[in-house]
Amino acid sequence: MGRGRAKAKQTKVARDLKYRTHETDFGALANELHGQTSSDDTDKLDPDELDKWSDYSDSRRD
């Protein structure tokens, strides 16, 4: 007992995911899956921001 509300919520979410139409950018998805980046993405990267996070990289992988 007490599981009715949770099951109803799961059913609602599943139904929403099944029947809702999604606007998918298949070109962007293909680029992401193939590891390609657009030139717009590289322009947005700040070198100072990259240096800030470089301390967290695994030195064994370098």
PAMAR-294245 format. One line per 10 residues: their letters; for each residue z negated, y negated, x of N, C-alpha, C. Coordinates in steps of 0.2 Angstrom, whole numbers, plus 5000, padded with zeros to 4 digits. Atoms other than C-alpha are relative to their C-alpha. Example, Ala and Ser with C-alpha at 12.3 -4.5 7.8 and 13.67 -1.06 7.14 Angstrom:
<sites>
as) 5000/5006/5004/4961/5022/5062/5000/4994/5004 ~ 5001/5006/4996/4964/5005/5068/4997/4995/4996;
</sites>
This chain:
<sites>
mgrgrakakq) 5000/5006/5004/5000/5000/5000/5000/4994/5004 ~ 5000/5006/4996/5002/4982/5005/5006/4999/5004 ~ 4994/5001/4996/5019/4985/5013/5006/4997/4996 ~ 4995/5002/5005/5029/4979/4998/5003/4993/5002 ~ 4997/5007/4998/5031/4961/5004/5004/5000/5006 ~ 4996/4999/4993/5036/4966/5022/5007/5003/4999 ~ 4994/4996/5002/5049/4978/5015/5005/4995/4997 ~ 4995/5004/5004/5056/4965/5003/5003/4995/5005 ~ 4998/5005/4995/5057/4952/5018/5006/5004/5004 ~ 4995/4997/4996/5066/4965/5028/5007/5001/4997;
tkvardlkyr) 4994/4999/5004/5078/4969/5014/5004/4994/4999 ~ 4996/5006/5001/5082/4951/5011/5003/4998/5006 ~ 4997/5001/4993/5085/4948/5030/5006/5004/5001 ~ 4995/4996/4999/5096/4963/5031/5006/4998/4995 ~ 4995/5002/5005/5106/4958/5015/5003/4993/5002 ~ 4997/5007/4998/5108/4940/5022/5005/5001/5006 ~ 4996/4998/4994/5115/4947/5039/5006/5003/4998 ~ 4994/4996/5002/5127/4959/5030/5005/4996/4996 ~ 4995/5003/5005/5135/4947/5017/5001/4993/5002 ~ 4998/5007/4998/5134/4930/5026/5006/5000/5004;
thetdfgala) 4994/5001/4996/5150/4924/5033/4998/4996/5007 ~ 5001/5003/4994/5149/4919/5051/5006/4997/5003 ~ 4994/5004/4997/5160/4906/5060/4999/5002/5008 ~ 5000/4998/4993/5163/4915/5077/5005/4997/5004 ~ 4995/5003/4995/5171/4907/5092/5002/5006/5004 ~ 4998/4994/4996/5180/4923/5099/5002/4998/5007 ~ 4998/5002/4994/5187/4914/5113/4994/4999/5005 ~ 5006/5001/4996/5170/4908/5119/4996/5007/5002 ~ 5003/4993/5000/5163/4926/5116/5004/5004/5006 ~ 4996/4997/4995/5177/4933/5127/4999/4998/5007;
nelhgqtssd) 5002/5003/4993/5174/4921/5141/4993/5002/5002 ~ 5006/4998/4998/5156/4925/5141/4999/5007/5002 ~ 5000/4993/4998/5159/4944/5141/5003/5001/5006 ~ 4996/4999/4994/5171/4942/5155/4998/4996/5006 ~ 5003/5004/4995/5160/4931/5165/5004/4994/5002 ~ 4996/5006/4999/5172/4916/5164/4996/4994/4998 ~ 5003/5006/5002/5165/4899/5163/5005/4994/4999 ~ 4995/5006/5001/5175/4883/5157/4998/4995/5005 ~ 5001/5005/4995/5176/4868/5169/4995/4995/4997 ~ 5004/5005/5003/5166/4858/5156/4992/5002/5001;
dtdkldpdel) 5007/4998/4998/5150/4869/5159/4998/4999/5007 ~ 5002/5001/4993/5151/4867/5178/4999/4992/5001 ~ 5001/5007/5000/5152/4848/5175/4993/4998/4998 ~ 5007/5001/5002/5135/4848/5166/4995/5002/5004 ~ 5006/4998/4995/5125/4856/5180/4998/4994/5004 ~ 5003/5005/4996/5114/4844/5189/4998/5004/5007 ~ 5003/4997/4994/5112/4849/5208/4993/5000/5001 ~ 5007/5000/4999/5095/4843/5208/4996/5005/4996 ~ 5003/4995/5005/5090/4854/5193/5001/5007/5003 ~ 4999/4993/4997/5098/4869/5202/4995/5001/5006;
dkwsdysdsr) 5004/5000/4994/5088/4865/5218/4993/5002/4998 ~ 5007/5000/5002/5072/4864/5208/4999/5008/4998 ~ 5001/4993/5002/5075/4882/5201/5001/5005/5006 ~ 4998/4995/4995/5081/4890/5218/4994/5003/5003 ~ 5006/4998/4997/5063/4892/5224/4998/5007/4996 ~ 5002/4994/5004/5061/4906/5210/5005/5006/5001 ~ 4995/4995/4999/5076/4916/5216/4997/5006/5005 ~ 5002/4994/4996/5073/4933/5224/5003/5000/5007 ~ 4997/5001/4993/5075/4931/5243/5003/5006/5002 ~ 4997/4993/4997/5079/4950/5245/5007/5000/4997;
rd) 4993/4999/5002/5095/4947/5235/5005/4995/5004 ~ 4996/5005/4996/5101/4933/5247/5004/5003/5006;
</sites>
